[in-house]
Each structure stands twice: as C-alpha cells, then as structure tokens.
C-alpha cells in the first residue's frame, strides 16, 4: 500500500489487523500473536496499538459502526452491520488482548531485531548479558583512538590523516564513527563485491601532455608580447600557488608537476582548476581564447584522472584497511563492556545470519536456514510493516526470509500474508542506511509479490482542498517534472484529494536574499520570526504550531529569537530532557546544594519556578557580593529584605545530606503550589525527570547516592533515547523540529525555513558511493570511498558513481521538503533564503548552469500565486475562509485533539540568566589526548580554568583549581596541573585590561546560539563591549571573531553597544 501523507495509514493498518482476526481466528493453528506489526518508532507503535483496541471496542459495542464499510473492503459481507458470528469473534479477541497485551504483537523493528538477537544470536555469540546504550560509540571512541596509536597501526593512520590541509580532530573522530555506523557498507564491499582494480599509484601521462599543450597555446596567444609575459596570463589564484612567477611554458609545467608530488598541493591545484579558468582574458588575444579554454577543460579532466589513480584509489585501500582494524577492535570492546546500541544489535544479528566469515546461515541454501525460518515463521504468519520506505538494507535482509516465506503461503502453516505500507517520497533516512528504492522494487525482489498490484491511498484526511491543491500543484509542476525527466530521476507523484473538503486555509511563501556581508543570515531569521511566526502565534495561542528547519543550529537561533521576544514554553522534542525549562533549573539547584555555586542559585531564582523580579534580583546579588567580600563563613548572607530568598537559602542548607531524588521532590513541592496552571506537557517532562532520578536511586541502592554521582550520570546518559523530552500532540504551543523529527506528525500551523544555498562539504565527511548489481540490492559492482579526495569524482573515471549518488541526494532532499510541507493541517508558511544580492529572478538566472531540485521547487511555489497576492515584504499569501457549516470531517480523519490553554509566564526582565551567567560547559576532548600533541591538552586545561575567572578574585581561582583538578587530575597529575596553571595565571595577568574594573559585567563561555565566546566584558555605563578569544596555540581566525561580533551585535540586550575584539595569546611552556 502506498500511504501518502495524511491518508490514514494508521487507520488502514488497524482495519487490516481486525480483518485478519475475522478471517483466521477460527483456524485451529491461528493465534493472535500470529500477527506481527512492525513500526519504526515507539510513538507509532503506541498509536497503532491504541487504534486497534479502540476500533475493536467500537465494533463490539456498535455492530452497525461506521467502520464497517471500510472493513468490508477486506472481509466481504453486509456493509451496514456485523454478523453475530463476527461480533463474537471480535469479542473473544478483545478479551484475549485485555487479559494479555502481549498477544497484541506490535513492536518497533529494533525490538523485533532484539528478539532475534536474544533468542538466536546472543547464545551463538556467547554473550551472557548486555545493556542498551545509545552512547556506546562515543564512549568507546577514546579507547579506539588509543588502539589506533599502537606502533603496528600508527604509520598507516598517519599516512591517511596527514593529507588534510586544515586538520581537525573533530573531523577525524567523525570519520572513524562513520566507519562504525556504516559497517553494513564494509560488509557489502568486502563480501558482496567482485570488483578487482589496481590500487597501486599510477600517475597518468595525460595531464602532463594536456598542460603542455595548454601552456604552449597560451604562450602563442599572448596579446602583446612586448608588454605581457607568460606570468601575466595567470590569474591571482594560480599565481599564489606557485613559488615564483613562471617565465615560460616549461617553467609552468615543471611547477605544476612538482605540485602533483604532494597530495595537499595537488588538491590545492585541482581546486584552482575546477573553481574557474585561471587564464587572464586581458593578456590573451581573442583569437586564442576559444582554443585555450577548450584545452583548459581537457587539462582539468586529465588532472582529475591523474589524481584519481595517484591518490584516490590508494586512499580507498587505506580506508578499507583501517576500517577492518576499527571494526575488529570495536567488536572486542563490545564483548569487554557488553554495552550495545540498537545499531550494534542489528549488526550482530545481520552478521550472524549473513556473514561469510564464516556464515552462520547461508540463505542461498534454503536447507541451512531452517532453524532461523522455524523461529521466525512458526509463530508469525502475518506481517504488517509500517513506513517501509525507512527500512535499511540490514533490516530488510533480516526481514526478507520471513517476508518471502509467509507471502508464499508455505512453511510450517498453510496460511500467511504480508501487508507493507509506505511512501517512497517520504524516505528521508538515507544517511542511516534507509533505501527508498526497496519499496519501489519490492514486488520484483520478493517473488511471491510479482503479481501484486500496489494500492495507493490518495485521500487526505489531514488537510483541506486548498492545501492539497497547493501541494499537488508544486510537486507536479511541469518544470520540476522536466528537471527530473532530463536527469532520469524517478520520483512518481500521485495527486492527493482532500477528503474533508473546504477548510479555512492560509498559504504563505517568501524568498529572501542574504548577502556575503551578513554571513549568518541573521536578518532572515528575524524576518522569519517577526513577520511570519509571531503574527500567527498571537492570533491563536491555542493552535498547535511547528517550526521546521533543516538543521538543529537553525532551530537554536529561532528559539533564541522567540525567547528574546517573550515567547515562553518553546519545545524541542529532540532536545534532552535536561534542557527542559522545568528540569534545567532543578539541575542548577542540585549544583548549588552540592557545590554552593551562587551562579546556580541565581539561575534557579530567575527560572520559571520563581521568576525573581529585577529589584529583588539586584538585592540578592548585592547580598551575595557583601557576603563573599566579608569572607566570614561563620555568618549567613543577609537576605532579610526578601524572606522568600532567605527561606530558599535555608532550604538548600538543610538538603545537603539528602539524596538527589528527595532534594528534587522537596524543592518542586515548595515551588510548585499551583500545579493546575502548568501545561500537561511540562508536567509530563518534569515527572519523567523525577522518574529518572528515582530509578537511578533504586538501581544504585547500597552504592552511595551522592549529588555529584547523579550529575555525572545525567551527563553520561543525556543522549540516550529515554532522556529526550516528552511530546503531546494536540496540546497547543510551539514545537521546534528538524524535518526528520517532524515526520509522522501534523500541526495546525507549520512554518518552514529552508536555505537554498547550503553547500556540500566533501572534504569534511567520509564519502561513499555504491552501484548495485541489480535492483535486489544484494551485490555491488562498483564503489568509491574517500576522506580527502571526493571532489575529484565528478571529473574522474568514476563520474557515474558520483552522478548516481548526487541523484539520490537530490531526491532525498526533495523528499525532505515534501515531508515538511505536508505536516500542515490549515496554515503553511514557507521562507526560502538564498545567498545572493538581488532579486529571485537574478538568483535563478545565476543558477542556470547548476542543478538543484529545491530551487526548482521553490520557484514552483512562488509561481503558484497570482501577482496580486504579493505583499510589500516580498511574500505571497493566500487565505481562504469558509462558513463553519460547509467544513466537514470524515470518519477516517485523525481524531480531533482537544486544546488546552497554555501557561503564559511573566516576561523575563533583562538578559536571561541561563545565557547571561552560564555554567561552564566544557567537555574534555579526549581524542586530542591520544592523537594530538600533549600541548593541546594543556590548551584545553587553560580554557577550562579561565572559564571560571571573571574578575581575578581569589575565590574564583580556588574554584577553578578545584574543578580543574577534578577533570584533569587523572590525566596530568596534581603537580603538573599546578605548574601549568601557575604559568597560565602569570601569562593572563600580563593583559591588565582583562580585569579593568570599569567592566562591571563579565561573562565567560558566553553561549549565543551555536557560538560560544571565551570572554565577554561589558562596560554598561559607557555601552562598550569587548570580545576576547583565548589562543593557546594555532592560528588566529579573524573571521571567527567577526562571526561572534555579528551575532552579539544583533542581540537585543546589546543594541547600541560599541564592540572591540581581541585575541589573547597564552604561551605555555610546561
């Protein structure tokens, strides 16, 4: 079944499930758990389970239910009511499920894989116990890096990593992680590819000949030999590469040949070649230009071919060698520590069933797989798979045997069936192994499905006619279809009809440029928030709103702008629960109780628990300052003007010996007197966090229940699946979502921000491309792997691999926009941004020679509107309103969600404390300890120590030393740390202006969006701000400070400030 957005896939699956019960319940070999439904998320699992139970209850209570006509599509009979026999069958099934919910076999594919792992693979692999840990890769990375530094591996690692022009350990760590995440690819290359090609370095003569012909043609074509030399023919980019200006073609060819001997220099040369023609038209005669430019193109292709054989292919073999080392050690660490991610479990299961080293089961030999078949198919005879387009190749290979067996109707029982629901246009998880063409090719891959004709669900129960007219128009736009056809890209689109007819609908589209002089595109975000989001939010605060962006840092910027404008309760479902507005202050409270840090105390008082007013806040800060200056720890701070603050301080003192859970329950009980006024979503997140604390204490009973231990537990597990915030659909408010997180959801109003000028960064990623032998995805006939040389591929002999990979990437990006746009029920607001000075038409004209499906789609969106629908700000907006009595909702529509009022807290005064006085968040970069020079660790230590120093006060240094000892003591030792920090303090005090008393506000590690400034000093009287970036090594990057400047200058609290920027160089010799 092709289930298009909003067409009732969950409804359809529930009826398919009930139909199977009616057909087979009386069969002697049938059990309810013979039906297995698989989904990809826990949320979808819960929805399907709830829908099945709800529909069962309705059919039992109302034999003439409105569900019956739809049910009769699968079970013939009277379309007005159920027979007595059918009612009794459903009643018996419902009673079985009520007594044992395990009979309702609905689970995620990860859970299903886990059951195979536990029952077959775990005993086979002699793994007695294990725990699920989604941070397993990150936790093992330091150990892996240490392993790679062993003498037997170091040479080949250094050879691979030394080719980087600008080296970053973050890039290398990401590279190694990609090898683990893509281990299925390593299996395909090493076990299912018969390609053999020469990997030895083979410099080609083609480039030498081509560049010689080009140089001679350039020499012959000099416009005025008396005034222009050969060097004058070269533009600046090429001349910068050369040590000296070449005086002849021979000099030029010799210089380029020398550059080819170094991979770094060779790629610099290639980048100049591909960027633009480096020949000066001013010095070259018009008669010679055409011939020279043709020879230039030949030289570019010859250079790419030379480098492909000289560097690309040898690096590919190096990657395979290192890949094997990493995976072998990674698996050894799994056996040692027994913590596994879901991906690890999937791989171990896949390996046990399919690996040829040695094969546990050979599925080419049917007889050898009987044990596996028996385990899977003896119980499961019907399989329903939702969102099949997201299935990875590993998952599909594990599902394929049972899919083939039950769809063929053979095996241990004489009945069976397969229902697959998906939409290849919603396949957006290619980065984690999802393969969209599996769904398109499924009837050819599974022999028993050859005669099956897929059914398309083409009636949307989510959006009205006007919304669907827009969706249909833009995704079937003739220009888009032509672009797809010209490049042989398969993206079939079926028109979707609205099942609910006329509904009040607003559609708004805008294309907005941003210039090179405003690199962050900050004005785009401001317009998005101020001109699109806020007017709609203010018009209906009870509406369920989604803000959808491509990347998380874009969402962070939007969230910051909303909070600056007083919009509270903005929610990110993908964010850790520790960042929730009712949870983060509790962590501040725990820190204050444990460490006595006043910044944590102040952060708590400014949180949503208290929202301390400005006057009280100032008095509290003054009391703290007086207390600290007095230095007499025998007295207490004088909070007498504000008894509530005094009481809060006393509560903290009384909690010092309590366990974390008791502390959390105690402080929430004190500060939350009016629970009824708090939105349900916030209460659920608070309760989820308290449950985490309670479970931690239960699991750690008898081992000590100290606050530092609990804080460490939170830091270590913050990325685990159970630590994400809780979401409730239909409860109003604003949610911030990436496109991937929005999939499967729906909202009253959707706002989409999409940057059309996002660039690909080949040089920073592990690049791979494969060409499968056929559409069964079983074997591959060619592949490409690279870390440094991927940009060669479009010009190399492997160009076809690159083109196919590009097509896949563009189709997935089109899918991303399709998913984003189809989340809207009533309102859809889209802002396309593009990097160009000028109009949209000028931007389109500049892109004629480059291809981008999102740009083609954006143009279709803009052309959809009539000229009179344009607004002064450049937006196009269409609003359709209908009388209430003409708006209808069908039975299959998603259940209407009741709206609850959202709590609107008092507007915060001044700069929010969580950003103005941040707690230093400085994670130790362990990979530098193992792969970089020892000096880099000293630099990390220096930055961490300085993050505690604001005014050069003794107590600041005491805390900084204490915290540094805790973090770095096991790596450097106490004496070494003291020597380094003593030298650091002496160095930093040479810059006397850092502690000038005129700067009355000083922030360290100042967080602003995705930036973090080392030190920000404010002279509020003179409205002056100073940005400081510490340098303990490396090269100062002026652009970095300029980016900080642009972001801070746009901060509403710093409007009108005069900014200056400084690098502070700290030299540590210890």
VOPA-392451 format. One record per residue (C-alpha): residue in one letter; x, y, z. Coordinates in steps of 0.5 Angstrom, whole numbers, plus 500, padded with zeros to 3 digits. Layout:
N
AXYZ...
//
This chain:
1070
X500500500X503507498X501511504X501519502X501524508X495525512X491519508X490515514X496510514X495508522X487507521X488503515X493498519X488498524X483495520X488490516X489488523X482487525X480484518X486478519X482477526X476476523X479471517X483467521X481467529X477460528X483457524X486452529X493454528X492461529X494465535X493473536X501473536X501470529X500477527X506482528X506489526X513493526X514500526X520505527X518509533X515508540X510513538X508510532X508503536X503506541X499510536X497503532X496499539X491504541X488505534X487497534X484497541X479503540X477500534X476493537X472496542X467501538X466495533X464490539X459496542X456498536X455492531X453498526X459502527X461507521X468503521X464497518X464500510X472501510X472494514X468490508X474492503X478486506X472482509X466481505X459482508X454487510X456494509X452496515X453491520X457485523X454478524X453475530X459471529X464476527X462480533X463474538X470473534X472480536X469480543X474474544X480477541X479483545X478479552X485476550X488482549X485485555X488479559X495479556X497485552X503481550X498478545X498484541X505484538X506491536X513493536X519497533X524494528X529495534X525491539X524485533X531485532X533485539X528479540X532475534X539477538X537475545X534468542X539466537X545471536X546472544X547465545X551463539X556469540X557467548X554474550X551472557X549479558X548486555X545493556X543498551X547504551X546509545X552513547X556507546X560509540X562516544X564512550X569507546X572513542X578514546X579507547X579506540X584512538X589509544X588503540X590506533X596509536X600503537X606502533X603497528X598502526X601509527X604509520X598508516X594512520X599518520X599517512X592518512X590523516X597528514X593530508X589535511X590542509X587544515X587539520X581538526X581532531X573533531X573531523X578525524X573523530X567524526X571520520X572514525X565514528X562514520X566507519X562504525X556507523X557505516X559498518X554495513X557498507X564495509X561488509X558489502X565492500X569486503X564481502X559482496X563486491X567482486X571488483X578488483X582494481X589497481X591501487X598502486X600509485X599510477X601517475X598518468X601522463X595525460X596531465X603533463X601533456X595537456X598542461X604542456X599544450X595549454X602553456X604553449X598555446X597561452X605563450X603563443X596567444X599573448X596579446X602584447X609580448X612587449X608588455X606582457X610576460X608569461X606570468X601576466X597570463X596567470X590570475X592571482X589564485X594561480X600565482X599565489X600557489X607558485X613559489X615564483X612567477X614562471X617566465X616560460X611555459X617550461X617553468X610553469X609546467X615544472X612548477X605544477X609537476X612539483X606540486X603534484X608530488X605532495X597530496X596537499X599541494X596537489X589538491X590546492X592546485X586542483X581547487X584552483X583549476X576547478X574554481X575558475X579559469X586561471X587565465X587572464X583575458X586581458X593578457X590573452X588575445X581574443X583569437X587565442X581565448X577559445X582554444X586556450X579555454X578548451X585546452X584548459X578543460X582538457X587539463X582539468X579532466X586530466X589533472X583529476X584523472X592523475X590525482X584519482X590514480X595517484X592519491X584517491X585509490X591508494X587512500X581508498X585502500X588505506X581507509X579499508X585497512X584502517X576500517X578493519X582495524X577499528X571494527X575489530X577493536X570496537X567489537X573487542X570493546X563490546X565484549X569487554X564492556X557489554X554496552X551496546X547501542X541498537X545499531X550494535X545489536X542490529X549489526X551483530X544480528X546481521X553478521X551472525X545471519X549473513X557474514X561469510X567469515X564464517X557464515X552462521X546461516X547461508X541464505X543462498X542455501X535454504X536448508X541451512X537457515X531452517X533454525X532461523X526460519X523456524X524461530X521467526X515464522X513458526X509464531X509470526X504468520X502475518X507481518X505489517X510493516X509501517X514506514X517501510X521507506X525508512X528501512X535500512X539494508X541491514X534491517X531489510X536483510X533480517X526481515X527478508X527471509X520471514X517476508X519471503X516465507X509468509X508472503X509465499X504462504X508456505X512453511X510451518X503453517X499453511X497461511X500467512X500474509X504481508X502488509X507493507X505501508X510506506X511512501X518513498X517520497X518520505X524517505X529521509X534517513X539515507X544518512X543512517X542507511X535508509X534506502X528509498X528504492X527498497X519500497X519501489X523495488X519490493X515487488X521485484X525483490X520478493X518473488X511472491X509479490X511479483X503479481X501484487X499491485X500496490X494500492X495508493X492512499X490518496X485522500X488526505X484527512X489532515X489538510X483542506X482542499X486549498X492546502X492540498X491544491X498548493X502541495X499538488X501544484X508545486X510537487X507536480X510543477X512542470X519545471X520540476X518534472X522536467X528537471X527530474X526527467X532530464X536527469X533520469X531521476X525517479X520521483X513519481X508523484X500522485X495527486X492527493X485529494X482532500X477528504X475534508X473539503X474546505X477548511X480555513X487555510X493560510X499559505X505564505X511563501X517568501X524568498X529573502X536574500X542575505X549578503X556576504X557582509X552578513X555571514X550569519X544571515X541573522X536578519X533572515X532569522X529576525X524576519X522569520X520570527X518577527X514577520X511570520X511567526X509572531X503575528X500568527X502566534X499572537X493571533X491564536X496562542X492555543X494553536X499547535X505550532X511547529X517551527X521546522X528547520X534543516X539543522X539544529X543550530X538554525X533552531X537554536X537561533X530561532X529559539X533565542X530570538X523567540X525568548X528575547X521577545X518574551X515567548X516562553X515555553X518553546X519546546X524542542X522534542X529532540X532536546X535533552X530533558X536536562X535542558X527543559X525549562X523546569X528541569X535545568X533550574X533543578X540541576X542549578X539547585X543541586X549544584X548550589X546545594X553541593X558546591X555552594X556556587X552563587X551563580X547556580X543560586X542566582X540562575X535558580X532564582X531567575X528561573X520559572X520557579X521564582X522569576X525574581X524581579X529586578X529589584X529583588X535580584X539586585X538586592X540579592X546580588X548585593X547581599X552575596X557580594X557583601X558576604X563574599X567580601X567579608X570573608X567570614X564564613X561564620X556568618X550568613X548572607X543578609X537576605X533579610X529585605X527579602X524573606X523568601X530568598X533567606X528561606X530559600X538559602X536556609X532550605X539549601X543548607X538543610X538539604X546538604X545531607X539529602X539524596X538527589X531525589X529527596X532534594X528534587X522532590X523537596X524543592X519542587X514541593X516548596X516552589X510549585X504551589X499552583X500545579X494546575X496552572X502549569X501545562X501538562X507537557X511541562X509537568X510530564X517532563X518534570X515527572X520524567X526527570X524525577X523518575X530518572X532520579X528515583X530510578X538512579X537511586X534505586X539502582X544505586X542503593X548501597X553504593X552511595X547517593X551523592X549529588X556529584X555522582X548523580X550530576X555525573X550520571X546525567X552528563X554521561X547519559X544525556X544523549X540516551X533515548X530515555X533522556X529526551X523531552X516528552X511531547X504531547X500532540X494537540X496541546X498547543X504551544X510552539X515546538X522546534X523541530X528538525X525535518X527528521X524529527X517532524X516526520X509523522X507529526X501534524X500541526X495547525X500552523X507550520X513555519X519552515X525556514X530553508X537555506X537554498X545556499X547551503X554548500X556541500X563540504X566534501X573535505X570534512X566528511X567520510X565520503X562514500X558511494X556505491X553502485X549496486X549490481X541490480X535492484X535487489X541491493X544484494X551485491X555491489X559492482X563499484X564503490X568509492X571511499X574518500X576522506X580527503X579527495X572526494X571533490X575529484X570524483X565529478X571530474X574523474X573516471X568514477X564520475X558516474X558513481X558521483X552522479X548517482X550519489X548526487X541524484X540520491X542526495X537531491X531526491X532525499X532533499X526533495X523528500X525533506X521539503X515534501X515532509X516539511X510542507X505536509X506537516X501543516X493542517X491549516X497554515X503553512X509559512X515558508X521562508X527560503X533564504X539565499X546567498X545573493X545580493X539582488X532579486X529572486X530572478X537574479X539569483X535564479X539566473X546565476X544558478X542556470X549552470X548549477X542544479X538544485X532541486X530545492X531551488X526549482X521547487X522554491X521557484X514553483X512555490X513563488X510562481X504558484X501565487X498571483X501577483X496581487X497576492X504579493X506583500X510589501X515585504X516580498X512575501X506572497X500570501X493566500X488566505X481562504X476562509X469558509X463558513X463554519X457549517X461548510X467545513X467537514X471532518X470525515X470518520X478517518X480523520X485524525X482525532X481532534X485534539X482538545X486544546X488547553X491554555X498555555X501558561X504565559X509567565X511574566X516577561X523576564X527582566X534584563X538578560X536571562X541568567X542562563X545565558X548571561X551568567X552561564X555555568X561553564X560547560X567545558X568538555X575535555X577533548X580526550X582525542X587530543X590527549X591521544X592524537X595531538X601534542X601534549X601541548X594541546X591538553X595544556X591549552X584545554X586546561X588553560X581555557X577551562X581554568X580561565X572560564X572561572X576567572X571573571X575579576X581575578X579574585X582569590X576565591X575565583X582562583X580557588X574554585X578554578X583550581X579545585X575544578X581543574X584538579X577534579X577534571X584533569X588530575X588523573X591525566X596530568X597529576X597535581X604538581X604538573X597542573X599547579X605548575X601550568X596554572X601558576X604560569X598561566X596566571X602570570X601570563X594572563X596578568X600581563X594583560X592588565X585591561X582584562X581586569X580593569X574595574X570599569X568593566X562591571X559585568X564580565X562573562X566567561X564562556X558566554X553562550X550565544X546560539X551555537X557560538X561560545X565566546X571565551X570572555X565578554X566584558X561590559X562597561X555598562X556606564X559607557X556602553X562598551X563591550X570587549X570580546X576576548X578570544X584566548X589563544X594557547X596555540X594555533X593561528X588567530X582566525X580574524X573571521X571567528X571574532X567577526X562572527X562573534X561580533X555580528X552575533X553579539X551586536X544583534X543581541X537586543X541587550X547589547X544594542X548601541X554598545X561599541X565593540X572592540X575585539X582582542X586575541X590574548X596569546X598565552X604561551X605555556X612552556X610547562
//
